[in-house]
Amino acid sequence: MRWLDAPFRLIERLGLGWFDAKTFFEHSLAFSHDALHSFVGVVVQLAVAAILRCSVARWKPWLVVLALELANEASDLYGEVWPTRSQQWGESAKDLLLTIFLPTLLLAISRLAPRLLVRGAEPPT
């Protein structure tokens, strides 16, 4: 049954590797941790839309942002140790909201009021 442990050890290593790299990145920039969540959410949404050659009015770029942020928060919950679990869960909830708020706003505006972004644009069907 030792072979069953191998995937979990690999995931653990990758998770902690991501956590360490992310922590280095967060502390090496002049932006606050919270601001980075807002910036990264929009940048990822735009990058995914460009890679997929689709509009941010489509759900796929938004869903990728959501999936990556959920994976990031799972890594944080696993890799960080806070004085209380409720503080840690609260911070994760805040990070999720900060990361997904602007991509959600961009998705909603591009779908419901595209003329705010491009003159004469129509919402996607």
PyMOL commands that place a pseudoatom at each C-alpha (Angstrom):
pseudoatom trace, name=CA, resn=MET, resi=1, chain=A, elem=C, hetatm=0, pos=[0.000, 0.000, 0.000]
pseudoatom trace, name=CA, resn=ARG, resi=2, chain=A, elem=C, hetatm=0, pos=[3.018, 2.315, 0.044]
pseudoatom trace, name=CA, resn=TRP, resi=3, chain=A, elem=C, hetatm=0, pos=[2.490, 3.076, -3.634]
pseudoatom trace, name=CA, resn=LEU, resi=4, chain=A, elem=C, hetatm=0, pos=[-0.767, 4.807, -2.635]
pseudoatom trace, name=CA, resn=ASP, resi=5, chain=A, elem=C, hetatm=0, pos=[1.248, 7.324, -0.599]
pseudoatom trace, name=CA, resn=ALA, resi=6, chain=A, elem=C, hetatm=0, pos=[3.304, 8.481, -3.590]
pseudoatom trace, name=CA, resn=PRO, resi=7, chain=A, elem=C, hetatm=0, pos=[0.609, 10.675, -5.215]
pseudoatom trace, name=CA, resn=PHE, resi=8, chain=A, elem=C, hetatm=0, pos=[-0.160, 12.312, -1.883]
pseudoatom trace, name=CA, resn=ARG, resi=9, chain=A, elem=C, hetatm=0, pos=[3.506, 13.023, -1.218]
pseudoatom trace, name=CA, resn=LEU, resi=10, chain=A, elem=C, hetatm=0, pos=[3.830, 14.544, -4.694]
pseudoatom trace, name=CA, resn=ILE, resi=11, chain=A, elem=C, hetatm=0, pos=[0.768, 16.723, -4.164]
pseudoatom trace, name=CA, resn=GLU, resi=12, chain=A, elem=C, hetatm=0, pos=[2.129, 17.785, -0.790]
pseudoatom trace, name=CA, resn=ARG, resi=13, chain=A, elem=C, hetatm=0, pos=[5.459, 18.745, -2.337]
pseudoatom trace, name=CA, resn=LEU, resi=14, chain=A, elem=C, hetatm=0, pos=[3.779, 20.670, -5.148]
pseudoatom trace, name=CA, resn=GLY, resi=15, chain=A, elem=C, hetatm=0, pos=[1.421, 22.384, -2.730]
pseudoatom trace, name=CA, resn=LEU, resi=16, chain=A, elem=C, hetatm=0, pos=[4.188, 23.483, -0.430]
pseudoatom trace, name=CA, resn=GLY, resi=17, chain=A, elem=C, hetatm=0, pos=[6.321, 24.437, -3.415]
pseudoatom trace, name=CA, resn=TRP, resi=18, chain=A, elem=C, hetatm=0, pos=[3.537, 26.676, -4.690]
pseudoatom trace, name=CA, resn=PHE, resi=19, chain=A, elem=C, hetatm=0, pos=[2.981, 28.097, -1.209]
pseudoatom trace, name=CA, resn=ASP, resi=20, chain=A, elem=C, hetatm=0, pos=[6.673, 28.948, -0.783]
pseudoatom trace, name=CA, resn=ALA, resi=21, chain=A, elem=C, hetatm=0, pos=[6.935, 30.513, -4.256]
pseudoatom trace, name=CA, resn=LYS, resi=22, chain=A, elem=C, hetatm=0, pos=[3.755, 32.524, -3.722]
pseudoatom trace, name=CA, resn=THR, resi=23, chain=A, elem=C, hetatm=0, pos=[4.943, 33.755, -0.320]
pseudoatom trace, name=CA, resn=PHE, resi=24, chain=A, elem=C, hetatm=0, pos=[8.255, 34.896, -1.829]
pseudoatom trace, name=CA, resn=PHE, resi=25, chain=A, elem=C, hetatm=0, pos=[6.417, 36.704, -4.623]
pseudoatom trace, name=CA, resn=GLU, resi=26, chain=A, elem=C, hetatm=0, pos=[4.000, 38.414, -2.206]
pseudoatom trace, name=CA, resn=HIS, resi=27, chain=A, elem=C, hetatm=0, pos=[6.779, 39.669, 0.046]
pseudoatom trace, name=CA, resn=SER, resi=28, chain=A, elem=C, hetatm=0, pos=[9.046, 40.831, -2.785]
pseudoatom trace, name=CA, resn=LEU, resi=29, chain=A, elem=C, hetatm=0, pos=[6.544, 43.329, -4.221]
pseudoatom trace, name=CA, resn=ALA, resi=30, chain=A, elem=C, hetatm=0, pos=[5.520, 46.727, -2.930]
pseudoatom trace, name=CA, resn=PHE, resi=31, chain=A, elem=C, hetatm=0, pos=[1.808, 45.830, -3.139]
pseudoatom trace, name=CA, resn=SER, resi=32, chain=A, elem=C, hetatm=0, pos=[-0.205, 44.546, -0.237]
pseudoatom trace, name=CA, resn=HIS, resi=33, chain=A, elem=C, hetatm=0, pos=[-1.235, 40.912, -0.149]
pseudoatom trace, name=CA, resn=ASP, resi=34, chain=A, elem=C, hetatm=0, pos=[-4.879, 41.917, -0.640]
pseudoatom trace, name=CA, resn=ALA, resi=35, chain=A, elem=C, hetatm=0, pos=[-4.142, 44.143, -3.634]
pseudoatom trace, name=CA, resn=LEU, resi=36, chain=A, elem=C, hetatm=0, pos=[-2.283, 41.298, -5.316]
pseudoatom trace, name=CA, resn=HIS, resi=37, chain=A, elem=C, hetatm=0, pos=[-5.411, 39.144, -5.188]
pseudoatom trace, name=CA, resn=SER, resi=38, chain=A, elem=C, hetatm=0, pos=[-7.379, 41.830, -7.028]
pseudoatom trace, name=CA, resn=PHE, resi=39, chain=A, elem=C, hetatm=0, pos=[-4.686, 42.349, -9.654]
pseudoatom trace, name=CA, resn=VAL, resi=40, chain=A, elem=C, hetatm=0, pos=[-3.997, 38.686, -10.278]
pseudoatom trace, name=CA, resn=GLY, resi=41, chain=A, elem=C, hetatm=0, pos=[-7.679, 37.834, -10.713]
pseudoatom trace, name=CA, resn=VAL, resi=42, chain=A, elem=C, hetatm=0, pos=[-8.115, 40.301, -13.572]
pseudoatom trace, name=CA, resn=VAL, resi=43, chain=A, elem=C, hetatm=0, pos=[-4.752, 39.497, -15.171]
pseudoatom trace, name=CA, resn=VAL, resi=44, chain=A, elem=C, hetatm=0, pos=[-5.505, 35.767, -15.156]
pseudoatom trace, name=CA, resn=GLN, resi=45, chain=A, elem=C, hetatm=0, pos=[-8.984, 36.358, -16.601]
pseudoatom trace, name=CA, resn=LEU, resi=46, chain=A, elem=C, hetatm=0, pos=[-7.593, 38.484, -19.440]
pseudoatom trace, name=CA, resn=ALA, resi=47, chain=A, elem=C, hetatm=0, pos=[-4.707, 36.079, -20.093]
pseudoatom trace, name=CA, resn=VAL, resi=48, chain=A, elem=C, hetatm=0, pos=[-7.017, 33.064, -20.254]
pseudoatom trace, name=CA, resn=ALA, resi=49, chain=A, elem=C, hetatm=0, pos=[-9.385, 34.917, -22.584]
pseudoatom trace, name=CA, resn=ALA, resi=50, chain=A, elem=C, hetatm=0, pos=[-6.441, 35.765, -24.844]
pseudoatom trace, name=CA, resn=ILE, resi=51, chain=A, elem=C, hetatm=0, pos=[-5.072, 32.208, -24.783]
pseudoatom trace, name=CA, resn=LEU, resi=52, chain=A, elem=C, hetatm=0, pos=[-8.508, 30.725, -25.517]
pseudoatom trace, name=CA, resn=ARG, resi=53, chain=A, elem=C, hetatm=0, pos=[-9.188, 33.481, -28.063]
pseudoatom trace, name=CA, resn=CYS, resi=54, chain=A, elem=C, hetatm=0, pos=[-12.508, 34.284, -26.500]
pseudoatom trace, name=CA, resn=SER, resi=55, chain=A, elem=C, hetatm=0, pos=[-14.154, 37.238, -24.847]
pseudoatom trace, name=CA, resn=VAL, resi=56, chain=A, elem=C, hetatm=0, pos=[-14.178, 37.907, -21.126]
pseudoatom trace, name=CA, resn=ALA, resi=57, chain=A, elem=C, hetatm=0, pos=[-17.950, 37.796, -21.632]
pseudoatom trace, name=CA, resn=ARG, resi=58, chain=A, elem=C, hetatm=0, pos=[-17.614, 33.999, -21.800]
pseudoatom trace, name=CA, resn=TRP, resi=59, chain=A, elem=C, hetatm=0, pos=[-17.687, 31.903, -18.653]
pseudoatom trace, name=CA, resn=LYS, resi=60, chain=A, elem=C, hetatm=0, pos=[-14.447, 29.950, -19.249]
pseudoatom trace, name=CA, resn=PRO, resi=61, chain=A, elem=C, hetatm=0, pos=[-11.955, 32.693, -18.262]
pseudoatom trace, name=CA, resn=TRP, resi=62, chain=A, elem=C, hetatm=0, pos=[-13.976, 33.457, -15.124]
pseudoatom trace, name=CA, resn=LEU, resi=63, chain=A, elem=C, hetatm=0, pos=[-14.195, 29.771, -14.208]
pseudoatom trace, name=CA, resn=VAL, resi=64, chain=A, elem=C, hetatm=0, pos=[-10.423, 29.377, -14.597]
pseudoatom trace, name=CA, resn=VAL, resi=65, chain=A, elem=C, hetatm=0, pos=[-9.876, 32.303, -12.202]
pseudoatom trace, name=CA, resn=LEU, resi=66, chain=A, elem=C, hetatm=0, pos=[-12.279, 30.734, -9.721]
pseudoatom trace, name=CA, resn=ALA, resi=67, chain=A, elem=C, hetatm=0, pos=[-10.666, 27.286, -9.987]
pseudoatom trace, name=CA, resn=LEU, resi=68, chain=A, elem=C, hetatm=0, pos=[-7.141, 28.650, -9.578]
pseudoatom trace, name=CA, resn=GLU, resi=69, chain=A, elem=C, hetatm=0, pos=[-8.149, 30.779, -6.590]
pseudoatom trace, name=CA, resn=LEU, resi=70, chain=A, elem=C, hetatm=0, pos=[-9.880, 27.844, -4.903]
pseudoatom trace, name=CA, resn=ALA, resi=71, chain=A, elem=C, hetatm=0, pos=[-6.722, 25.756, -5.422]
pseudoatom trace, name=CA, resn=ASN, resi=72, chain=A, elem=C, hetatm=0, pos=[-4.615, 28.620, -4.066]
pseudoatom trace, name=CA, resn=GLU, resi=73, chain=A, elem=C, hetatm=0, pos=[-6.768, 28.934, -0.951]
pseudoatom trace, name=CA, resn=ALA, resi=74, chain=A, elem=C, hetatm=0, pos=[-6.670, 25.171, -0.400]
pseudoatom trace, name=CA, resn=SER, resi=75, chain=A, elem=C, hetatm=0, pos=[-2.878, 25.432, -0.519]
pseudoatom trace, name=CA, resn=ASP, resi=76, chain=A, elem=C, hetatm=0, pos=[-2.957, 28.297, 1.980]
pseudoatom trace, name=CA, resn=LEU, resi=77, chain=A, elem=C, hetatm=0, pos=[-5.246, 26.419, 4.357]
pseudoatom trace, name=CA, resn=TYR, resi=78, chain=A, elem=C, hetatm=0, pos=[-2.919, 23.431, 4.189]
pseudoatom trace, name=CA, resn=GLY, resi=79, chain=A, elem=C, hetatm=0, pos=[0.395, 25.301, 4.291]
pseudoatom trace, name=CA, resn=GLU, resi=80, chain=A, elem=C, hetatm=0, pos=[-0.252, 28.079, 6.799]
pseudoatom trace, name=CA, resn=VAL, resi=81, chain=A, elem=C, hetatm=0, pos=[-0.720, 27.760, 10.549]
pseudoatom trace, name=CA, resn=TRP, resi=82, chain=A, elem=C, hetatm=0, pos=[-2.781, 30.508, 12.167]
pseudoatom trace, name=CA, resn=PRO, resi=83, chain=A, elem=C, hetatm=0, pos=[-3.531, 31.023, 15.865]
pseudoatom trace, name=CA, resn=THR, resi=84, chain=A, elem=C, hetatm=0, pos=[-7.156, 30.042, 15.265]
pseudoatom trace, name=CA, resn=ARG, resi=85, chain=A, elem=C, hetatm=0, pos=[-8.780, 28.151, 12.426]
pseudoatom trace, name=CA, resn=SER, resi=86, chain=A, elem=C, hetatm=0, pos=[-11.597, 30.731, 12.219]
pseudoatom trace, name=CA, resn=GLN, resi=87, chain=A, elem=C, hetatm=0, pos=[-9.082, 33.505, 11.449]
pseudoatom trace, name=CA, resn=GLN, resi=88, chain=A, elem=C, hetatm=0, pos=[-7.541, 31.373, 8.735]
pseudoatom trace, name=CA, resn=TRP, resi=89, chain=A, elem=C, hetatm=0, pos=[-10.901, 30.529, 7.147]
pseudoatom trace, name=CA, resn=GLY, resi=90, chain=A, elem=C, hetatm=0, pos=[-11.902, 34.205, 7.340]
pseudoatom trace, name=CA, resn=GLU, resi=91, chain=A, elem=C, hetatm=0, pos=[-8.716, 35.245, 5.557]
pseudoatom trace, name=CA, resn=SER, resi=92, chain=A, elem=C, hetatm=0, pos=[-9.338, 32.624, 2.857]
pseudoatom trace, name=CA, resn=ALA, resi=93, chain=A, elem=C, hetatm=0, pos=[-12.897, 33.874, 2.358]
pseudoatom trace, name=CA, resn=LYS, resi=94, chain=A, elem=C, hetatm=0, pos=[-11.612, 37.453, 2.058]
pseudoatom trace, name=CA, resn=ASP, resi=95, chain=A, elem=C, hetatm=0, pos=[-8.935, 36.395, -0.445]
pseudoatom trace, name=CA, resn=LEU, resi=96, chain=A, elem=C, hetatm=0, pos=[-11.518, 34.540, -2.519]
pseudoatom trace, name=CA, resn=LEU, resi=97, chain=A, elem=C, hetatm=0, pos=[-13.820, 37.576, -2.613]
pseudoatom trace, name=CA, resn=LEU, resi=98, chain=A, elem=C, hetatm=0, pos=[-10.975, 39.963, -3.458]
pseudoatom trace, name=CA, resn=THR, resi=99, chain=A, elem=C, hetatm=0, pos=[-9.737, 37.719, -6.255]
pseudoatom trace, name=CA, resn=ILE, resi=100, chain=A, elem=C, hetatm=0, pos=[-13.082, 37.011, -7.886]
pseudoatom trace, name=CA, resn=PHE, resi=101, chain=A, elem=C, hetatm=0, pos=[-14.839, 40.393, -7.429]
pseudoatom trace, name=CA, resn=LEU, resi=102, chain=A, elem=C, hetatm=0, pos=[-13.286, 42.298, -10.350]
pseudoatom trace, name=CA, resn=PRO, resi=103, chain=A, elem=C, hetatm=0, pos=[-13.403, 39.340, -12.765]
pseudoatom trace, name=CA, resn=THR, resi=104, chain=A, elem=C, hetatm=0, pos=[-17.080, 38.906, -11.832]
pseudoatom trace, name=CA, resn=LEU, resi=105, chain=A, elem=C, hetatm=0, pos=[-17.726, 42.592, -12.444]
pseudoatom trace, name=CA, resn=LEU, resi=106, chain=A, elem=C, hetatm=0, pos=[-15.935, 42.438, -15.795]
pseudoatom trace, name=CA, resn=LEU, resi=107, chain=A, elem=C, hetatm=0, pos=[-17.903, 39.328, -16.784]
pseudoatom trace, name=CA, resn=ALA, resi=108, chain=A, elem=C, hetatm=0, pos=[-21.216, 40.916, -15.768]
pseudoatom trace, name=CA, resn=ILE, resi=109, chain=A, elem=C, hetatm=0, pos=[-20.564, 44.229, -17.533]
pseudoatom trace, name=CA, resn=SER, resi=110, chain=A, elem=C, hetatm=0, pos=[-19.350, 42.525, -20.703]
pseudoatom trace, name=CA, resn=ARG, resi=111, chain=A, elem=C, hetatm=0, pos=[-22.453, 40.318, -20.768]
pseudoatom trace, name=CA, resn=LEU, resi=112, chain=A, elem=C, hetatm=0, pos=[-25.127, 42.730, -19.547]
pseudoatom trace, name=CA, resn=ALA, resi=113, chain=A, elem=C, hetatm=0, pos=[-23.891, 46.135, -20.690]
pseudoatom trace, name=CA, resn=PRO, resi=114, chain=A, elem=C, hetatm=0, pos=[-21.203, 45.613, -23.358]
pseudoatom trace, name=CA, resn=ARG, resi=115, chain=A, elem=C, hetatm=0, pos=[-21.716, 49.145, -24.685]
pseudoatom trace, name=CA, resn=LEU, resi=116, chain=A, elem=C, hetatm=0, pos=[-19.894, 50.352, -21.568]
pseudoatom trace, name=CA, resn=LEU, resi=117, chain=A, elem=C, hetatm=0, pos=[-16.780, 48.596, -22.879]
pseudoatom trace, name=CA, resn=VAL, resi=118, chain=A, elem=C, hetatm=0, pos=[-17.101, 48.833, -26.667]
pseudoatom trace, name=CA, resn=ARG, resi=119, chain=A, elem=C, hetatm=0, pos=[-19.262, 51.205, -28.640]
pseudoatom trace, name=CA, resn=GLY, resi=120, chain=A, elem=C, hetatm=0, pos=[-21.972, 49.365, -30.537]
pseudoatom trace, name=CA, resn=ALA, resi=121, chain=A, elem=C, hetatm=0, pos=[-21.215, 45.989, -28.981]
pseudoatom trace, name=CA, resn=GLU, resi=122, chain=A, elem=C, hetatm=0, pos=[-23.964, 43.490, -28.405]
pseudoatom trace, name=CA, resn=PRO, resi=123, chain=A, elem=C, hetatm=0, pos=[-24.088, 40.953, -25.601]
pseudoatom trace, name=CA, resn=PRO, resi=124, chain=A, elem=C, hetatm=0, pos=[-22.934, 37.429, -26.522]
pseudoatom trace, name=CA, resn=THR, resi=125, chain=A, elem=C, hetatm=0, pos=[-25.596, 34.889, -27.348]
for i in range(1, 125): cmd.bond("trace and resi %d" % i, "trace and resi %d" % (i + 1))
show_as sticks, trace
zoom trace
